Amino acid sequence: MSAIGNKKIDNYIDDVCSRVKNKKVHKLIKVELLCHFDDIIEDCLDKGMSKDDAIKQAILQMGSSEVIGDDLNKLWFVTFSNNRYISFLWNVHIGFCSKKFSYELFGILSKSFR
């Protein structure tokens, strides 16, 4: 089950990104969060939850979009202002959290660092 296109998840991710001032990393953040949502939802579905309950559980498990957005804003400000290679390594790490997003993330990364 893919979290892509679910309105509740889209709203959550949009709220996270609205708190991150560095717009260059919004695509990376979206891919990372979708990867996490997909993993959580898949686990919940495997445990017999309905799709709606799995989505609710995933949002609950991810935590506050405000807190995550504020923390990511701090991370990306420090990372990009100090060393672009640190951010590159962090981004590559994200790509391994889910095979289905690895290729999409790699494409975004290659455009981000040109």
VOGU-350282 format. One record per residue (C-alpha): residue in one letter; residue number from 1; x, y, z. Coordinates in nm, 4 decimals, padded with zeros to 6 digits, always signed. Each point is the difference from the previous one (the first is absolute). Layout:
BEGIN
 resn resi       xx       yy       zz
    A  NUM        X        Y        Z
...
This chain:
BEGIN
 resn resi       xx       yy       zz
    M    1 +00.0000 +00.0000 +00.0000
    S    2 +00.1456 +00.3316 -00.0971
    A    3 -00.0485 +00.3085 +00.2143
    I    4 +00.0287 +00.2172 -00.3105
    G    5 -00.3200 +00.1875 -00.0731
    N    6 -00.1640 -00.0421 +00.3396
    K    7 -00.1413 +00.3372 +00.1050
    K    8 +00.0766 -00.0386 +00.3726
    I    9 +00.3595 -00.0984 -00.0694
    D   10 +00.0399 +00.2720 -00.2636
    N   11 -00.1236 +00.2588 +00.2521
    Y   12 +00.2400 -00.1312 +00.2641
    I   13 +00.2968 +00.0184 -00.2381
    D   14 -00.1028 +00.3453 -00.1256
    D   15 -00.0119 +00.1219 +00.3601
    V   16 +00.3486 -00.1402 +00.0675
    C   17 +00.1403 +00.1641 -00.3131
    S   18 -00.1689 +00.3322 +00.0776
    R   19 +00.2258 +00.0214 +00.3064
    V   20 +00.3221 -00.0669 -00.1936
    K   21 +00.1333 +00.3247 -00.1439
    N   22 +00.2474 -00.1641 -00.2387
    K   23 -00.2317 -00.0774 -00.2912
    K   24 +00.2761 -00.1905 -00.1805
    V   25 -00.0490 -00.2919 +00.2381
    H   26 -00.3800 -00.0208 -00.0072
    K   27 +00.0026 -00.2772 -00.2623
    L   28 +00.2519 -00.1968 +00.2040
    I   29 -00.2078 +00.0376 +00.3138
    K   30 -00.3144 -00.1083 -00.1838
    V   31 +00.1689 -00.3128 -00.1330
    E   32 +00.1407 -00.0864 +00.3429
    L   33 -00.3320 +00.0482 +00.1774
    L   34 -00.1896 -00.1977 -00.2652
    C   35 +00.2503 -00.2798 +00.0443
    H   36 -00.0617 -00.0059 +00.3743
    F   37 -00.3767 +00.0173 -00.0462
    D   38 +00.0074 -00.2881 -00.2480
    D   39 +00.2039 -00.2157 +00.2379
    I   40 -00.2310 +00.0673 +00.2958
    I   41 -00.3172 -00.0487 -00.2025
    E   42 +00.1292 -00.3239 -00.1496
    D   43 +00.0817 -00.1322 +00.3492
    C   44 -00.3462 +00.0950 +00.1254
    L   45 -00.1722 -00.1646 -00.2968
    D   46 +00.2064 -00.3147 +00.0568
    K   47 -00.1350 -00.0049 +00.3566
    G   48 -00.3561 +00.0011 -00.1351
    M   49 -00.0919 +00.3681 +00.0389
    S   50 -00.2308 +00.1656 -00.2486
    K   51 +00.1491 +00.2510 -00.2423
    D   52 -00.1587 +00.2959 +00.1852
    D   53 +00.1185 -00.1245 +00.3393
    A   54 +00.3497 -00.0637 -00.1389
    I   55 +00.0183 +00.3593 -00.1293
    K   56 -00.1209 +00.1375 +00.3335
    Q   57 +00.2547 -00.2121 +00.1845
    A   58 +00.2795 +00.1130 -00.2323
    I   59 -00.0798 +00.3669 +00.0585
    L   60 -00.0180 -00.0591 +00.3738
    Q   61 +00.3277 -00.1910 -00.0007
    M   62 +00.1810 +00.2689 -00.2023
    G   63 -00.0823 +00.2586 +00.2651
    S   64 -00.0635 +00.3705 -00.0200
    S   65 +00.0518 +00.1484 -00.3460
    E   66 +00.0868 +00.3300 +00.1678
    V   67 +00.2793 -00.1519 +00.2089
    I   68 +00.1383 -00.2002 -00.2928
    G   69 -00.0128 +00.3036 -00.2289
    D   70 +00.1744 +00.2235 +00.2530
    D   71 +00.2698 -00.2628 +00.0636
    L   72 +00.0573 -00.0555 -00.3718
    N   73 +00.0232 +00.3753 -00.0500
    K   74 +00.2839 +00.0128 +00.2544
    L   75 +00.1697 -00.3037 -00.1507
    W   76 -00.0104 +00.1228 -00.3570
    F   77 +00.1109 +00.3499 +00.0919
    V   78 +00.3066 -00.1320 +00.1810
    T   79 +00.0732 -00.2726 -00.2536
    F   80 -00.0162 +00.2184 -00.3080
    S   81 +00.1699 +00.2979 +00.1545
    N   82 +00.2934 -00.2099 +00.1269
    N   83 +00.0608 -00.2769 -00.2499
    R   84 -00.1922 -00.1114 -00.3083
    Y   85 +00.1722 -00.3395 +00.0044
    I   86 -00.1429 -00.0782 +00.3430
    S   87 -00.3467 +00.0661 -00.1364
    F   88 +00.0777 -00.2156 -00.3041
    L   89 +00.0974 -00.2957 +00.2204
    W   90 -00.3113 +00.0484 +00.2118
    N   91 -00.2125 +00.0024 -00.3137
    V   92 +00.1584 -00.3179 -00.1339
    H   93 -00.0763 -00.1652 +00.3337
    I   94 -00.3676 +00.0911 -00.0437
    G   95 -00.0053 -00.1781 -00.3338
    F   96 +00.0686 -00.3334 +00.1643
    C   97 -00.3020 +00.0119 +00.2309
    S   98 -00.2234 -00.1319 -00.2774
    K   99 +00.0976 -00.1499 -00.3341
    K  100 -00.3019 +00.1442 -00.1787
    F  101 +00.1123 +00.3568 +00.0731
    S  102 +00.3734 -00.0480 -00.0532
    Y  103 -00.0048 +00.0782 -00.3704
    E  104 -00.2277 +00.3009 +00.0447
    L  105 +00.2240 +00.1354 +00.2756
    F  106 +00.3139 -00.0532 -00.2064
    G  107 -00.1542 +00.2028 -00.2833
    I  108 -00.0885 +00.2816 +00.2378
    L  109 +00.3481 -00.0059 +00.1529
    S  110 +00.1726 +00.0211 -00.3332
    K  111 -00.2045 +00.3107 -00.0856
    S  112 +00.0517 +00.1569 +00.3453
    F  113 +00.3768 -00.0003 -00.0170
    R  114 +00.0560 +00.1310 -00.3518
